[in-house]
Amino acid sequence: MSTPPADPAPLSARRRPEWAGRNYSLLTAAAVVTNLGSHGALIAASFAVIQTGGSPGDVGLVAAARTLPLVLFLLIGGAIADRLPRHRVMVGANALNCVSQAAFAVIVLTGHPRLWQMMLLTALCGTGTAFFNPAAEGMLLSTVSGPHANRAFALFRMAMNGAGIGGAALGGALIAAMGPGWVLAVDAAAFAVAGALRAFLDVGHIPDRAPGGGLLSDLREGWVEFKTRPWLWSIVLQFSVVVAVVGAAEAVYGPLVARDRLGGAAPWGLALAFFGVGTIAGAFLMMAWKPRRLLLVGTLCVFPLALPSAGLAVPLPVWALCLVMLVSGLAIEVFGVSWMTTMHQEIPEEKFSRVSAYDWFGSVSMLPLATALAGPVESAVGRTSALWGCAALVILVTGLVLLVPDVRRMTRKSAKEAAEVHAAPPAPGHAPPGLTRPHPRATT
């Protein structure tokens, strides 16, 4: 967007690319702050349970308590985010996350938290995430212009994952030095700061959506968009298994292997940080590389997600596990940018949040069950066999999704072709897509 000579742009605006407008910058900054806190807090929650004498089953129950509300409330969150101003939904969700994590920190720092208390507070945090994710997905997707989508998504994810590196490494170190309670307190503060940043998002140019057929009607519209695209529902089904087994390995088995074989929280935090380094490398790659067959390339890059579970099963020494995490992080970032670019070019703007909600819902639907069963499965077959099973499932479902023709054939559209998707008349009360793309989403 050019600037008239009589009204020169501020220095900060001239330093950033033309497509990186105010909303994009605020979303990126808020995502950085959130990820600095949340990556350490995920480790802290597991070690809070372990330090109170909790069993592997208890660790899994707390992890499941965080993800179960995602399954219960994601679809509602997506419909609400397409009806209300998305930034208000995001700020409200951040406020709930802040309060729940602060309370979790207090009970850990002041005494011996009970299992039900930790489950309740992580469930509240998961509820906030259920409303936040579809709104954030839609907000970022709607602030990126078509020709620059690949680069914008890659840069956003690079900043977000870079913060995850620092958060995981710092979180592991702080847990070892000061205990998990202080890491949870940092996460609460991060949610407060991020919510304040998101409150300044500019949505004044987007008209409010007029009342339509109600929440159920909105959900039906999103379902139609979802079920009529084989590439979409097949990959979501794939990730319902991938996210479940990788989540169980990371949230339950990883901390236990770290405790028993790797030396505790700090080495595990370091391994997770190397995963983050890999995602940054993948984002750098995707800023320059624009593969034509978006989903074929992306799906091939899901296979390396089997490596961390296999590495924990051996178990590999810390340096080798870090290398495995680096490779898997790079590969999944190629998938992530390819997936976001595909969603951006194929889904109408006014339905971003609802379709995103079905995506998130399907992807995390099996995660609560997987984390809750991780402990019993370990007791039944042993930790090593359970981890090898996780790796095998990733390989199996990823191979199956490559049988879907639309996954193999999906190609990158030109700017003109992508614009045609968003040029269709919007639903009553929606802003025309052009109004929502003056400058600059994904997950946050």
Secondary structure as GFF3:
##gff-version 3
##sequence-region A 1 444
A	DSSP	alpha_helix	11	14	.	.	.	ID=ss1
A	DSSP	alpha_helix	22	51	.	.	.	ID=ss2
A	DSSP	alpha_helix	56	81	.	.	.	ID=ss3
A	DSSP	alpha_helix	86	110	.	.	.	ID=ss4
A	DSSP	alpha_helix	115	141	.	.	.	ID=ss5
A	DSSP	three_ten_helix	146	148	.	.	.	ID=ss6
A	DSSP	alpha_helix	149	178	.	.	.	ID=ss7
A	DSSP	alpha_helix	180	198	.	.	.	ID=ss8
A	DSSP	alpha_helix	215	227	.	.	.	ID=ss9
A	DSSP	alpha_helix	230	248	.	.	.	ID=ss10
A	DSSP	pi_helix	249	253	.	.	.	ID=ss11
A	DSSP	alpha_helix	254	257	.	.	.	ID=ss12
A	DSSP	pi_helix	258	262	.	.	.	ID=ss13
A	DSSP	alpha_helix	265	288	.	.	.	ID=ss14
A	DSSP	alpha_helix	294	300	.	.	.	ID=ss15
A	DSSP	three_ten_helix	303	305	.	.	.	ID=ss16
A	DSSP	alpha_helix	306	313	.	.	.	ID=ss17
A	DSSP	alpha_helix	318	346	.	.	.	ID=ss18
A	DSSP	three_ten_helix	349	351	.	.	.	ID=ss19
A	DSSP	alpha_helix	352	364	.	.	.	ID=ss20
A	DSSP	alpha_helix	367	381	.	.	.	ID=ss21
A	DSSP	alpha_helix	383	401	.	.	.	ID=ss22
A	DSSP	alpha_helix	405	409	.	.	.	ID=ss23
A	DSSP	alpha_helix	415	422	.	.	.	ID=ss24
A	DSSP	three_ten_helix	433	436	.	.	.	ID=ss25
###
